Amino acid sequence: MVRAKESEPTQPRNRLAIVIVVLVLLGVFSSVTALITGFFLSSESHESGNVALIRIEGAITSAEPSTFEKGLAYSDDIVSQIERADANTEIKAIILAINSPGGAPVASEEIARAVEQSNKTVVAWIRDIGTSGAYWAASSADIIVASPVSVTGSVGVIASYLEFSGLMEMYGVSYQRLVSGSFKDTGSPFRNMTPEEEELYNKQISLMRDHFLGSVAANRGLSLSDANKLADARAYTGAQAKELGLVDVLGGKKEAVEAIKQRLNITDVKIVEYKRRPSFTDLLSLASEVSSYSIGLGIGDSLMKESNGVSVRT
């Protein structure tokens, strides 16, 4: 006698999975709609306050901002924020909140130039660290405030490169050099640098250092002899920097606000933070992240229920 197979209850499970997927897709649609609405509303909104707070955090670079790359200070964004604050008649002063070790020379100079050309009172507030290119930007401010134990200074330029010709030789790999000029492949990691190439690089570094040092000296009103004391590019604590004339006031945000009050002879300060305005690409990337996360979460949930439970830099 053949026993009839019992029918498996697949239909209820399939229906449940379909319902879950539909709910997830509706949630994704709602999230994307909210993001788009928020994007356009934020693009039309105006900052309110009389002191703009602009952050310089992380290594300074002139690269294009990336949604997936965090911890960098993009010079184009910072310059744009300074220009927006300059154009806002309600803004009377700018606080640069600096927590950066420096970065690319050109990007650092771009920020320093924007600060110098600003028509507002600018106070640079150095937090944990404001060295090298970040100090270059700070030196263009009207007032520099730093904690006694913050790290600042390091007025200099560094260049480095990897060289693994010895490793290649160990494995029998050779570098065939075909160039149109003797300096065309200078800095190639596949061969040793010649004395002439080292001299060329050192000369370029010295020229950049002199420009950097001269700019800081001019911004801070330092004499040539005082400026030369900074030529070894050492870092200083905030307290040491004040003794050398690199910092004006020891303290933090409170002292930065007080410096603005005294300079502008005002009693009321309302700080508004300026941030990078998101691009449409940022919006799409964020929407994609939300969608991927939500869909993955929904699919995982349904499966569980079915189974029952980085050059030259300053």
C-alpha positions in Angstrom: 0.0 0.0 0.0 1.5 3.3 -1.1 1.1 6.2 1.3 0.2 9.5 -0.2 2.7 12.3 0.3 1.6 15.0 2.7 1.5 18.4 0.9 4.1 20.8 2.3 2.7 24.2 3.5 4.8 26.2 1.0 2.2 28.6 -0.1 1.8 30.4 3.3 5.6 30.8 3.5 5.9 32.2 0.0 3.1 34.7 0.7 4.8 35.8 3.9 8.1 36.3 2.0 6.3 38.3 -0.7 4.6 40.5 1.9 8.0 41.1 3.7 9.7 42.1 0.4 6.9 44.5 -0.5 7.1 46.1 2.9 10.9 46.5 2.6 10.6 48.0 -0.9 8.0 50.5 0.5 10.3 51.4 3.3 13.2 51.9 0.9 11.0 54.1 -1.3 10.0 56.2 1.8 13.6 56.6 2.9 14.7 57.7 -0.6 11.8 60.1 -0.8 12.7 61.6 2.6 16.3 61.9 1.5 15.4 63.7 -1.7 13.0 66.0 0.2 15.6 66.8 2.8 18.3 67.4 0.2 16.3 70.1 -1.6 15.0 71.6 1.6 18.6 71.9 3.0 19.8 73.3 -0.3 17.2 76.1 0.0 17.7 76.7 3.8 19.8 79.6 5.1 22.1 79.6 8.1 21.0 81.8 11.0 23.5 83.2 13.5 26.2 85.9 13.6 29.3 83.7 13.9 30.1 80.9 11.5 31.8 77.8 12.7 33.9 76.1 10.0 35.7 72.9 10.7 39.1 71.8 9.3 39.4 68.2 10.4 41.7 65.5 9.1 44.4 65.7 6.4 44.0 68.6 4.1 43.5 67.7 0.4 42.4 69.2 -2.9 40.9 66.0 -4.0 37.2 65.7 -4.9 35.0 64.8 -1.9 33.9 61.2 -1.7 30.9 59.9 0.2 32.9 56.8 1.1 36.1 58.5 2.2 35.9 60.1 5.6 38.4 62.0 7.8 39.7 64.4 5.2 39.5 68.2 5.0 38.7 69.2 1.4 40.1 72.6 0.5 37.3 73.3 -2.1 34.6 72.7 0.5 36.3 74.8 3.2 37.0 77.7 0.8 33.4 77.5 -0.3 32.2 77.7 3.3 34.4 80.7 4.0 33.0 82.4 0.9 29.4 81.7 1.9 30.1 83.2 5.3 31.6 86.2 3.7 28.5 86.7 1.5 26.2 86.4 4.5 25.6 89.9 5.9 24.3 88.4 9.2 27.7 86.8 9.8 30.1 89.0 11.7 32.9 86.6 12.4 34.2 83.1 11.6 35.7 80.5 13.9 37.9 77.9 12.3 37.8 74.8 14.4 41.1 73.1 13.5 42.0 69.5 14.3 44.4 68.7 11.5 48.0 67.6 11.0 48.2 69.5 7.7 48.3 68.0 4.2 48.8 69.0 0.6 50.8 72.3 0.1 48.5 73.7 -2.5 45.3 72.8 -0.7 46.7 74.3 2.5 47.6 77.5 0.8 44.2 77.8 -0.8 42.5 77.7 2.6 45.1 80.2 4.0 44.5 82.6 1.1 40.7 82.4 1.6 41.1 83.2 5.3 43.4 86.1 4.5 41.0 87.5 1.9 37.9 87.1 4.1 36.0 90.3 5.0 35.0 88.9 8.4 36.9 88.7 11.6 38.5 85.2 11.6 39.5 83.4 14.8 41.4 80.1 14.4 40.7 77.7 17.3 43.3 74.9 17.4 42.1 71.9 19.3 44.2 68.7 19.6 46.4 69.4 16.7 47.0 72.2 14.2 50.3 71.6 12.6 52.0 72.2 9.2 49.5 73.1 6.5 46.7 73.5 9.1 48.8 76.0 11.0 49.5 77.8 7.7 45.7 78.3 7.4 45.5 79.3 11.0 48.3 81.9 10.6 46.1 83.9 8.2 43.4 84.4 10.9 43.2 87.6 12.9 43.5 85.7 16.2 44.8 82.2 17.0 43.4 80.4 20.1 45.0 77.1 21.2 44.9 74.9 24.2 48.1 75.0 26.3 48.5 71.3 25.6 47.5 71.3 21.9 50.2 70.5 19.3 50.9 73.2 16.7 53.7 74.6 14.5 55.7 72.1 12.4 56.3 74.7 9.7 58.0 72.6 7.1 57.6 70.3 4.1 58.1 66.6 3.8 58.5 64.3 0.8 58.9 60.6 0.7 58.8 57.7 -1.7 59.1 53.9 -1.6 62.0 52.2 -3.2 62.1 48.4 -3.5 64.7 47.7 -6.2 66.6 45.5 -3.7 63.5 43.3 -3.3 63.0 43.1 -7.0 66.6 42.0 -7.4 66.1 39.2 -4.9 63.3 37.8 -7.1 65.2 38.3 -10.3 63.0 41.2 -11.5 64.7 43.9 -13.5 63.6 47.5 -14.4 64.1 48.4 -18.0 64.3 52.2 -18.2 63.1 54.0 -21.3 62.8 57.7 -20.9 63.0 60.9 -23.0 64.8 62.9 -20.3 67.2 62.0 -17.5 64.7 63.2 -14.8 61.5 61.7 -16.3 61.2 58.8 -13.9 62.7 60.5 -10.9 61.2 58.9 -7.8 60.4 55.6 -9.4 60.3 52.9 -6.8 62.0 50.4 -9.2 65.5 51.9 -8.9 67.7 53.9 -6.6 67.6 57.7 -6.8 70.7 59.3 -8.1 72.5 62.1 -6.2 71.4 64.6 -8.9 67.8 63.6 -8.4 68.1 63.9 -4.6 69.5 67.4 -5.1 66.6 68.3 -7.4 64.0 67.1 -4.9 65.7 68.8 -2.0 65.9 72.1 -3.9 62.1 71.9 -4.6 61.4 71.1 -1.0 63.5 74.1 0.2 61.7 76.4 -2.2 58.3 75.2 -0.9 59.6 75.5 2.7 60.8 79.1 2.1 57.4 80.0 0.6 55.6 78.4 3.5 57.8 80.0 6.2 57.7 83.4 4.5 53.9 83.3 4.4 53.6 82.4 8.1 56.1 85.1 9.1 54.2 87.7 7.1 50.9 86.6 8.6 52.2 86.6 12.2 54.3 89.7 11.8 57.5 87.8 12.7 61.0 89.2 12.1 63.4 87.2 9.8 65.4 86.0 12.8 62.2 84.8 14.6 61.0 83.1 11.5 64.3 81.3 11.0 63.8 79.7 14.5 60.9 77.8 12.9 63.0 76.5 10.0 63.6 73.2 11.7 59.9 72.4 11.5 59.5 71.2 15.0 56.1 71.0 16.7 55.3 73.0 19.8 52.7 72.8 22.5 50.2 75.6 22.6 52.0 77.2 25.6 55.3 77.1 23.8 53.8 78.5 20.6 52.4 81.5 22.5 55.9 82.3 23.8 57.1 82.2 20.2 54.3 84.5 18.9 52.6 81.7 17.0 49.5 81.8 19.2 47.6 84.8 20.6 45.4 83.3 23.3 45.5 80.1 25.3 42.2 78.4 25.7 39.3 76.8 23.8 36.0 77.6 22.3 35.0 79.9 25.1 38.1 82.0 24.7 37.6 82.1 20.9 34.1 83.5 21.4 35.3 86.0 24.0 38.0 87.2 21.5 35.3 87.9 19.0 33.2 89.8 21.5 36.1 92.0 22.4 37.3 92.6 18.9 33.8 93.4 17.5 32.6 95.0 20.7 29.5 92.8 20.9 27.8 90.9 23.7 25.6 88.4 21.9 27.2 85.6 19.9 25.1 82.9 18.2 27.2 80.3 16.5 26.0 78.5 13.3 28.0 75.6 11.9 28.7 75.7 8.2 28.9 72.3 6.5 29.5 71.0 3.0 26.4 71.2 1.0 25.7 67.6 -0.3 25.8 67.1 -4.0 23.2 65.0 -5.9 25.9 62.3 -6.2 26.1 62.2 -2.4 22.3 61.9 -2.3 22.3 58.9 -4.7 25.2 57.2 -2.8 23.4 57.7 0.5 20.1 56.4 -1.0 22.0 53.4 -2.4 23.5 52.7 1.0 20.1 52.9 2.7 18.5 50.7 0.0 21.2 48.0 0.2 21.0 47.9 3.9 17.2 47.8 4.0 16.9 45.1 1.3 19.6 43.0 2.9 17.9 43.3 6.3 14.5 42.4 4.8 15.8 39.4 2.9 17.7 38.2 5.9 14.6 38.6 8.1 12.5 36.7 5.6 15.0 33.8 5.4 15.2 33.6 9.2 11.4 33.4 9.4 11.2 30.8 6.7 13.8 28.6 8.4 12.0 29.2 11.7 14.4 31.0 13.2 46.6 57.9 1.2 53.4 62.3 -2.0 54.5 65.6 -0.9 52.7 67.3 2.0 53.1 70.2 4.5 
